[in-house]
Amino acid sequence: MSTPPVHAPMSQFAVREGELLVNGWPLRRLAERVGRTPFYAYDRGLLGARVAELRAALPAAVKLHYAMKANPMPALVAFMAQRVDGVDVASAGELRVALDAGADPREISFAGPGKGEAELRQAVAAGVLVNVESERELPLLAGTAQSLGLPARVALRVNPDFELKGSGMRMGGGAKPFGIDAERLPAVLRGLQREGLAFEGFHLFAGSQNLKAEAICEAQRLSYALALRLAEHAPSPVRVLNLGGGFGIPYFPGEQRLDLAPIGDNLRQLVERAARELPQAVLVLELGRYLVGEAGVYVARVLERKVSRGQAFLITDGGLHHHLSASGNFGQVLRKNYPVALGTRMGEAAVENASVVGPLCTPLDLLAERMALPAAQAGDLVVVFQSGAYGASASPQGFLSHPGCVEVLV
Ligand SMILES: *Cc1c(COP(=O)(O)O)cnc(C)c1O
């Protein structure tokens, strides 16, 4: 067999003498430093470069928030909090990590359906912006504001009357548990004069994992236009317009990297319009996956190379209990392989199609199916790329009672 084409998603990591480097650390040495496998490693250099790349492509007036649901590792959140303009949290637990990380409460927003009274109380006490997802939350917030003697900062999450085209996961448009239906909002805004509620603006988040710049631009234009219409009913000027994000990263062969240039141009036009039409408003983007996904790898050790009726299996100590997404069970309709390589044999010619599996007693525990790989031996380190988002925290670590995974920021 010939050498496999290098998947574009791997090329952000350097290689030295056949070994993958994570921010300069050779993989074997990194594994020794971590002390055990499997582990996730997040590369500070790549995280910082991604923020810088976005800043260069987007207008300076647009604020960049990190949606920490994508990766809530405390050290990573602290690293990101110093580089972005704000942090979006989706639970009281995430709120605590964001505050510990040093994020400015004025620049934290709290989204998520089903916020409980206790969570809302924590949010008001912390002074963060609450992205209200249902009419039920409003009287709870007003009561909390009164009982704490503090204002409740409120943005209304809008379930828009359009959908994000080409999105991997739709979270707006049609019937959704997220946000308040756009057509209900004029009445809700009129009733917003409750004591203690400080209206700040709107939040729209149409969907996730989109690689089509034009679809993202269209969603941003439609979101802006909808917010402008709704602003007429608002009790005070819009100060925050969170246009969501949904920027995707390439995972599978044939997927193209998102083109930021048209998104930057589109946002420049929206910033100009907003300066005239919503002069007090700041435009915000909230990104999770795009900021951190490509900076992370999941590393597992080959325990055994087993051949069953001519088919090679690399049985590793890592699997779906740590990396549900790579197993194809986190939102994929048809399972496709994440980019996977032997981090200890980079550049070696592929000799066989081997399936990389984990130690769980279920056929779902598959990290790569019939992947063209070099000749692996027990002890080699398998690397799953594009693993910085929706990895450890999005996986059922308790399933089958194997040890949990370690995460390091390198
Ligand atoms: C999940 C989520 C995000 C992050 O989405 P990504 O696709 O990871 O960028 C942002 N905002 C809200 C409200 C979310 O629920």
The ligand as an SDF file (V2000), in Angstrom:
LIG
                    3D

 15 15  0  0  0  0  0  0  0  0999 V2000
  -23.3050   24.7440   22.0880 C   0  0  0  0  0  0  0  0  0  0  0  0
  -23.4710   26.1870   22.0470 C   0  0  0  0  0  0  0  0  0  0  0  0
  -22.4460   27.0010   21.5360 C   0  0  0  0  0  0  0  0  0  0  0  0
  -21.1740   26.4610   20.9810 C   0  0  0  0  0  0  0  0  0  0  0  0
  -21.3680   25.8430   19.7620 O   0  0  0  0  0  0  0  0  0  0  0  0
  -20.1240   25.4090   18.8800 P   0  0  0  0  0  0  0  0  0  0  0  0
  -20.7230   24.7540   17.7110 O   0  0  0  0  0  0  0  0  0  0  0  0
  -19.2650   24.5290   19.7030 O   0  0  0  0  0  0  0  0  0  0  0  0
  -19.3920   26.6520   18.4970 O   0  0  0  0  0  0  0  0  0  0  0  0
  -22.6480   28.3520   21.5410 C   0  0  0  0  0  0  0  0  0  0  0  0
  -23.7880   28.9000   22.0370 N   0  0  0  0  0  0  0  0  0  0  0  0
  -24.7810   28.1530   22.5390 C   0  0  0  0  0  0  0  0  0  0  0  0
  -25.9880   28.8010   23.0620 C   0  0  0  0  0  0  0  0  0  0  0  0
  -24.6660   26.7740   22.5530 C   0  0  0  0  0  0  0  0  0  0  0  0
  -25.6550   26.0290   23.0370 O   0  0  0  0  0  0  0  0  0  0  0  0
  1  2  1  0
  2  3  1  0
  2 14  2  0
  3  4  1  0
  3 10  2  0
  4  5  1  0
  5  6  1  0
  6  7  2  0
  6  8  1  0
  6  9  1  0
 10 11  1  0
 11 12  2  0
 12 13  1  0
 12 14  1  0
 14 15  1  0
M  END
$$$$
